[in-house]
Amino acid sequence: MVDELLPNVLIAGVTKAGTTSLFWYLAQHPDICAATKKEINYFSPLRYGDRPEHDLDYYAQHFAHWSGERYRLEASPLYFYGGAELTGAVGRVLSKPKVIISLRDPVDRLWSAYRYKVLQGALGRSVDFQAFFEHCLELRKSGADVLPENDVYRALSIGRYIDSLHDWFDVHDDRVRIVFFDALATAPQAAVEELCRWLDIDSAIAHKFDYGVSQKTLKPRSRLLHQGARVVADSVDRLFGLNRHRKLKGALRGVYLRINASSRVEQFSPEDRRRVADFYAQSNQLLAEELSIRGYRNLPAWLR
């Protein structure tokens, strides 16, 4: 049956908050069957009121290799800001899945998202961070940042995590688990062990996992070469399978970085950082209050 091959654990967000690394970490657990690729994005069209592009058979095919593991894992961080329609569809289609959401200091996350968009060539060569931030503010003020054509500038609003978390809590409540990028970056094994305990699977074997960093954002010398590298990476996933060939992808990425990583990196100025921090201050306070009510302790510094 198709239902038996659909995921029952989602990493639903957020972008640029360690979701790729987290997916790799959990995929190494013998009780977890990871999808054949990260970011299936089956539900993502619902962000803009569209239907999924594929049927459930297509979704299930990404777990056709399942051999009885307790959990089937998908990671599509675009789901995070999909709104009530998306979160509701996740609940109906997947029947009460566990939902993991990784949060990062929204100031650093915005800067990382900006750098990634520059790397993709999505902003043009003349747009610096200050211009990017100002345009995000303008679109947010007019409400136009929620339109599909302005998705590249929605990065600012995504960092108001409390706005989207309400949708997830309303539908999935205590099946939602928040993890923090801070912990994934500084003590990944401890963070994974805690998630394993929450999933009620063996946490003792987490010390055997590979905790290498995935998807570090670097500015490319050549955008054309960068785009070609993405095609190669996707081909490795399709041809060889996600989990068995991580080392191959790592080796290819190492070659790519030696060839195409640029030494020219724009700096995040203290003045820009302060402006972004001021924008998120109220949202962070509301988030800290909500998480404290839900029993989260030892919040990261940006929420204290």
KOLDO-678780 format. One record per residue (C-alpha): residue number from 1; residue in one letter; x, y, z. Coordinates in Angstrom, 1 decimal, decimal comma. Layout:
<NUM; "A"; <X; Y; Z>>
...
! end
This chain:
<1; "M"; <0,0; 0,0; 0,0>>
<2; "V"; <1,1; 3,5; -0,8>>
<3; "D"; <0,4; 4,7; 2,8>>
<4; "E"; <3,0; 2,3; 4,2>>
<5; "L"; <5,7; 4,0; 2,1>>
<6; "L"; <4,9; 7,6; 3,0>>
<7; "P"; <7,1; 9,4; 5,5>>
<8; "N"; <6,2; 9,5; 9,2>>
<9; "V"; <9,0; 11,9; 10,2>>
<10; "L"; <9,5; 15,3; 8,5>>
<11; "I"; <12,3; 17,9; 8,8>>
<12; "A"; <10,0; 20,7; 7,9>>
<13; "G"; <12,3; 23,7; 8,2>>
<14; "V"; <13,9; 26,1; 8,2>>
<15; "T"; <16,1; 26,8; 5,2>>
<16; "K"; <19,8; 27,7; 6,0>>
<17; "A"; <19,5; 26,2; 9,6>>
<18; "G"; <21,4; 22,9; 9,3>>
<19; "T"; <18,6; 20,8; 7,8>>
<20; "T"; <20,9; 19,1; 5,3>>
<21; "S"; <23,3; 18,1; 8,0>>
<22; "L"; <20,5; 17,0; 10,3>>
<23; "F"; <19,0; 14,8; 7,5>>
<24; "W"; <22,4; 13,1; 6,9>>
<25; "Y"; <22,9; 12,5; 10,7>>
<26; "L"; <19,5; 10,9; 11,2>>
<27; "A"; <19,7; 8,9; 7,9>>
<28; "Q"; <22,6; 6,9; 9,5>>
<29; "H"; <20,3; 5,4; 12,1>>
<30; "P"; <19,3; 1,8; 11,4>>
<31; "D"; <15,7; 2,5; 12,5>>
<32; "I"; <15,3; 5,4; 10,0>>
<33; "C"; <14,8; 5,0; 6,2>>
<34; "A"; <15,7; 8,3; 4,6>>
<35; "A"; <14,1; 9,4; 1,3>>
<36; "T"; <16,2; 8,8; -1,8>>
<37; "K"; <16,8; 12,6; -1,9>>
<38; "K"; <16,5; 15,5; 0,4>>
<39; "E"; <13,8; 18,0; -0,4>>
<40; "I"; <11,1; 16,1; -2,3>>
<41; "N"; <8,9; 19,1; -1,8>>
<42; "Y"; <5,7; 17,2; -2,4>>
<43; "F"; <3,6; 19,6; -0,4>>
<44; "S"; <5,5; 22,8; -1,4>>
<45; "P"; <3,1; 24,0; -4,2>>
<46; "L"; <0,5; 24,4; -1,4>>
<47; "R"; <2,4; 27,5; -0,2>>
<48; "Y"; <0,9; 29,4; -3,1>>
<49; "G"; <-2,5; 27,7; -3,2>>
<50; "D"; <-1,5; 25,2; -5,9>>
<51; "R"; <-2,0; 21,4; -5,9>>
<52; "P"; <1,0; 19,0; -5,5>>
<53; "E"; <2,5; 18,4; -8,9>>
<54; "H"; <2,6; 14,6; -8,5>>
<55; "D"; <0,4; 11,9; -7,1>>
<56; "L"; <1,1; 9,9; -3,9>>
<57; "D"; <2,7; 7,1; -5,9>>
<58; "Y"; <5,4; 9,5; -6,9>>
<59; "Y"; <5,9; 10,5; -3,3>>
<60; "A"; <6,0; 6,9; -2,1>>
<61; "Q"; <8,6; 6,0; -4,7>>
<62; "H"; <11,2; 7,9; -2,7>>
<63; "F"; <10,8; 5,3; 0,0>>
<64; "A"; <10,6; 2,2; -2,2>>
<65; "H"; <13,8; 0,9; -0,6>>
<66; "W"; <12,1; 0,8; 2,9>>
<67; "S"; <12,7; -2,5; 4,6>>
<68; "G"; <10,7; -2,2; 7,8>>
<69; "E"; <12,5; 0,6; 9,6>>
<70; "R"; <10,4; 2,3; 12,2>>
<71; "Y"; <10,6; 5,7; 10,5>>
<72; "R"; <10,7; 7,0; 7,0>>
<73; "L"; <12,4; 10,4; 6,9>>
<74; "E"; <11,8; 13,4; 4,5>>
<75; "A"; <13,4; 16,8; 4,7>>
<76; "S"; <11,8; 19,7; 2,8>>
<77; "P"; <12,5; 22,9; 4,7>>
<78; "L"; <10,3; 25,0; 2,4>>
<79; "Y"; <7,4; 23,4; 4,2>>
<80; "F"; <8,0; 25,6; 7,2>>
<81; "Y"; <6,4; 28,7; 5,9>>
<82; "G"; <3,7; 27,0; 3,8>>
<83; "G"; <0,8; 28,2; 6,0>>
<84; "A"; <-2,2; 26,5; 7,4>>
<85; "E"; <-3,3; 24,8; 4,2>>
<86; "L"; <0,1; 23,1; 3,9>>
<87; "T"; <0,4; 22,0; 7,6>>
<88; "G"; <-3,2; 20,7; 7,4>>
<89; "A"; <-2,5; 18,7; 4,3>>
<90; "V"; <0,6; 17,2; 5,9>>
<91; "G"; <-1,5; 16,0; 8,8>>
<92; "R"; <-4,2; 14,5; 6,6>>
<93; "V"; <-2,0; 12,8; 4,0>>
<94; "L"; <0,7; 11,5; 6,4>>
<95; "S"; <-1,5; 10,7; 9,4>>
<96; "K"; <0,1; 12,3; 12,4>>
<97; "P"; <3,8; 12,5; 11,4>>
<98; "K"; <6,6; 13,6; 13,8>>
<99; "V"; <7,8; 17,0; 12,7>>
<100; "I"; <11,3; 18,4; 13,3>>
<101; "I"; <12,0; 22,1; 12,9>>
<102; "S"; <15,5; 23,5; 13,1>>
<103; "L"; <15,8; 27,2; 14,1>>
<104; "R"; <18,7; 29,5; 13,7>>
<105; "D"; <19,4; 33,0; 14,9>>
<106; "P"; <17,3; 34,8; 12,3>>
<107; "V"; <19,9; 37,5; 11,8>>
<108; "D"; <22,6; 34,9; 10,8>>
<109; "R"; <20,0; 32,9; 8,9>>
<110; "L"; <19,1; 36,0; 6,8>>
<111; "W"; <22,7; 36,7; 6,0>>
<112; "S"; <23,3; 33,1; 5,0>>
<113; "A"; <20,2; 33,1; 2,9>>
<114; "Y"; <21,4; 36,3; 1,2>>
<115; "R"; <24,8; 34,8; 0,4>>
<116; "Y"; <23,1; 31,6; -1,0>>
<117; "K"; <20,9; 33,7; -3,3>>
<118; "V"; <24,0; 35,6; -4,5>>
<119; "L"; <25,7; 32,2; -5,1>>
<120; "Q"; <22,7; 31,1; -7,2>>
<121; "G"; <22,7; 34,3; -9,2>>
<122; "A"; <19,1; 35,1; -8,0>>
<123; "L"; <19,8; 38,7; -7,1>>
<124; "G"; <21,9; 40,1; -9,9>>
<125; "R"; <25,5; 41,3; -9,6>>
<126; "S"; <24,7; 44,8; -8,4>>
<127; "V"; <22,6; 43,9; -5,3>>
<128; "D"; <24,4; 44,2; -2,0>>
<129; "F"; <23,0; 43,1; 1,4>>
<130; "Q"; <21,7; 46,6; 2,2>>
<131; "A"; <19,7; 46,8; -1,0>>
<132; "F"; <18,4; 43,3; -0,5>>
<133; "F"; <17,3; 44,1; 3,0>>
<134; "E"; <15,6; 47,3; 2,0>>
<135; "H"; <13,7; 45,5; -0,8>>
<136; "C"; <12,6; 42,8; 1,6>>
<137; "L"; <11,2; 45,4; 3,9>>
<138; "E"; <9,3; 47,2; 1,1>>
<139; "L"; <7,7; 44,0; -0,1>>
<140; "R"; <6,8; 42,8; 3,4>>
<141; "K"; <5,2; 46,2; 4,2>>
<142; "S"; <3,0; 46,0; 1,0>>
<143; "G"; <2,3; 42,3; 1,6>>
<144; "A"; <3,8; 41,4; -1,8>>
<145; "D"; <6,6; 39,2; -0,3>>
<146; "V"; <4,1; 36,3; -0,2>>
<147; "L"; <3,7; 36,3; -4,0>>
<148; "P"; <5,5; 33,5; -5,9>>
<149; "E"; <7,4; 36,0; -8,0>>
<150; "N"; <8,9; 37,6; -4,9>>
<151; "D"; <9,9; 34,3; -3,2>>
<152; "V"; <13,6; 35,3; -3,3>>
<153; "Y"; <12,8; 38,2; -1,0>>
<154; "R"; <10,7; 36,3; 1,5>>
<155; "A"; <13,8; 35,4; 3,4>>
<156; "L"; <13,2; 38,3; 5,8>>
<157; "S"; <9,7; 37,3; 6,8>>
<158; "I"; <10,7; 33,6; 7,2>>
<159; "G"; <12,9; 34,6; 10,1>>
<160; "R"; <9,8; 35,7; 12,1>>
<161; "Y"; <9,5; 32,1; 13,1>>
<162; "I"; <6,6; 32,5; 15,6>>
<163; "D"; <4,3; 33,4; 12,7>>
<164; "S"; <4,8; 30,1; 10,9>>
<165; "L"; <5,2; 28,0; 14,1>>
<166; "H"; <1,6; 28,7; 15,1>>
<167; "D"; <0,4; 26,8; 12,0>>
<168; "W"; <2,5; 23,8; 12,9>>
<169; "F"; <1,6; 23,8; 16,6>>
<170; "D"; <-2,1; 24,2; 15,8>>
<171; "V"; <-2,2; 21,1; 13,7>>
<172; "H"; <0,6; 18,9; 15,1>>
<173; "D"; <1,0; 20,2; 18,6>>
<174; "D"; <3,3; 18,0; 20,7>>
<175; "R"; <4,4; 16,0; 17,6>>
<176; "V"; <6,5; 19,1; 16,7>>
<177; "R"; <10,1; 19,1; 18,0>>
<178; "I"; <12,3; 22,2; 17,8>>
<179; "V"; <16,0; 21,8; 17,5>>
<180; "F"; <18,5; 24,7; 17,3>>
<181; "F"; <21,2; 25,2; 14,7>>
<182; "D"; <23,5; 26,3; 17,6>>
<183; "A"; <23,4; 22,8; 19,0>>
<184; "L"; <23,8; 21,1; 15,7>>
<185; "A"; <26,9; 23,3; 15,0>>
<186; "T"; <28,6; 22,9; 18,3>>
<187; "A"; <27,4; 19,5; 19,7>>
<188; "P"; <25,8; 17,6; 16,9>>
<189; "Q"; <26,0; 14,2; 18,6>>
<190; "A"; <24,2; 15,4; 21,7>>
<191; "A"; <21,5; 17,0; 19,5>>
<192; "V"; <21,0; 13,8; 17,6>>
<193; "E"; <20,9; 11,7; 20,7>>
<194; "E"; <18,2; 13,9; 22,1>>
<195; "L"; <16,2; 13,6; 18,9>>
<196; "C"; <16,6; 9,8; 19,0>>
<197; "R"; <15,2; 9,7; 22,6>>
<198; "W"; <12,3; 11,8; 21,4>>
<199; "L"; <11,7; 9,4; 18,6>>
<200; "D"; <12,1; 6,5; 21,0>>
<201; "I"; <14,9; 4,8; 19,1>>
<202; "D"; <18,3; 3,8; 20,3>>
<203; "S"; <20,4; 6,9; 21,0>>
<204; "A"; <23,5; 5,0; 22,2>>
<205; "I"; <24,7; 4,3; 18,6>>
<206; "A"; <24,7; 8,0; 17,7>>
<207; "H"; <28,4; 8,2; 18,6>>
<208; "K"; <29,2; 6,1; 15,5>>
<209; "F"; <27,6; 8,6; 13,1>>
<210; "D"; <29,6; 10,8; 10,8>>
<211; "Y"; <29,0; 14,4; 11,8>>
<212; "G"; <30,7; 16,2; 8,9>>
<213; "V"; <29,2; 19,5; 7,9>>
<214; "S"; <27,0; 19,6; 4,8>>
<215; "Q"; <26,1; 22,4; 2,4>>
<216; "K"; <28,5; 25,2; 3,6>>
<217; "T"; <27,7; 28,3; 1,5>>
<218; "L"; <30,6; 29,7; -0,4>>
<219; "K"; <30,6; 32,3; -3,2>>
<220; "P"; <31,5; 30,8; -6,6>>
<221; "R"; <33,9; 32,2; -9,1>>
<222; "S"; <31,7; 30,9; -11,9>>
<223; "R"; <27,9; 30,7; -11,6>>
<224; "L"; <27,8; 28,5; -14,7>>
<225; "L"; <30,1; 26,0; -13,1>>
<226; "H"; <28,0; 26,2; -9,9>>
<227; "Q"; <24,9; 25,3; -11,8>>
<228; "G"; <26,6; 22,4; -13,5>>
<229; "A"; <27,8; 21,1; -10,1>>
<230; "R"; <24,2; 21,1; -8,9>>
<231; "V"; <23,2; 19,0; -11,9>>
<232; "V"; <26,0; 16,5; -11,1>>
<233; "A"; <24,9; 16,3; -7,5>>
<234; "D"; <21,3; 15,6; -8,4>>
<235; "S"; <22,5; 12,9; -10,8>>
<236; "V"; <24,5; 11,2; -8,1>>
<237; "D"; <21,4; 11,0; -6,0>>
<238; "R"; <19,3; 9,6; -8,8>>
<239; "L"; <21,8; 7,1; -10,1>>
<240; "F"; <23,4; 5,8; -6,9>>
<241; "G"; <21,0; 6,6; -4,0>>
<242; "L"; <21,3; 9,3; -1,4>>
<243; "N"; <22,7; 7,4; 1,6>>
<244; "R"; <25,1; 4,9; 0,0>>
<245; "H"; <27,0; 7,6; -1,9>>
<246; "R"; <27,5; 10,5; 0,5>>
<247; "K"; <31,3; 9,9; 0,3>>
<248; "L"; <31,2; 10,2; -3,5>>
<249; "K"; <29,3; 13,4; -3,3>>
<250; "G"; <31,7; 14,7; -0,6>>
<251; "A"; <34,7; 14,0; -2,8>>
<252; "L"; <33,0; 15,7; -5,8>>
<253; "R"; <32,2; 18,7; -3,7>>
<254; "G"; <35,8; 18,9; -2,5>>
<255; "V"; <37,0; 19,1; -6,1>>
<256; "Y"; <34,3; 21,7; -6,9>>
<257; "L"; <35,3; 23,9; -4,0>>
<258; "R"; <39,0; 23,8; -5,0>>
<259; "I"; <38,0; 24,9; -8,5>>
<260; "N"; <35,2; 27,4; -7,9>>
<261; "A"; <35,2; 28,8; -4,3>>
<262; "S"; <35,9; 32,5; -4,5>>
<263; "S"; <38,1; 34,2; -1,9>>
<264; "R"; <36,0; 37,4; -2,3>>
<265; "V"; <33,4; 37,4; 0,4>>
<266; "E"; <31,1; 40,4; 1,3>>
<267; "Q"; <31,2; 41,3; 4,9>>
<268; "F"; <28,1; 41,6; 7,2>>
<269; "S"; <28,6; 45,1; 8,7>>
<270; "P"; <27,9; 45,8; 12,4>>
<271; "E"; <25,4; 48,4; 11,3>>
<272; "D"; <23,5; 46,0; 9,0>>
<273; "R"; <23,5; 43,4; 11,7>>
<274; "R"; <22,0; 45,8; 14,2>>
<275; "R"; <19,2; 46,8; 11,8>>
<276; "V"; <18,3; 43,2; 11,2>>
<277; "A"; <18,5; 42,4; 14,9>>
<278; "D"; <16,1; 45,2; 15,7>>
<279; "F"; <13,6; 43,9; 13,1>>
<280; "Y"; <13,5; 40,5; 14,7>>
<281; "A"; <13,6; 41,5; 18,4>>
<282; "Q"; <9,9; 41,4; 19,1>>
<283; "S"; <9,4; 38,2; 17,1>>
<284; "N"; <12,2; 36,5; 19,1>>
<285; "Q"; <10,7; 37,6; 22,4>>
<286; "L"; <7,3; 36,1; 21,4>>
<287; "L"; <9,1; 32,9; 20,3>>
<288; "A"; <11,0; 32,6; 23,5>>
<289; "E"; <7,8; 33,0; 25,5>>
<290; "E"; <6,0; 30,3; 23,4>>
<291; "L"; <8,8; 27,8; 23,7>>
<292; "S"; <9,2; 28,4; 27,4>>
<293; "I"; <5,5; 27,6; 27,9>>
<294; "R"; <6,0; 24,4; 25,9>>
<295; "G"; <8,7; 23,3; 28,2>>
<296; "Y"; <11,9; 24,2; 26,3>>
<297; "R"; <14,8; 25,1; 28,5>>
<298; "N"; <18,3; 26,3; 27,9>>
<299; "L"; <17,3; 28,4; 24,9>>
<300; "P"; <20,1; 29,7; 22,7>>
<301; "A"; <21,6; 33,1; 23,4>>
<302; "W"; <19,6; 34,8; 20,6>>
<303; "L"; <16,4; 33,9; 22,4>>
<304; "R"; <17,5; 35,0; 25,8>>
! end
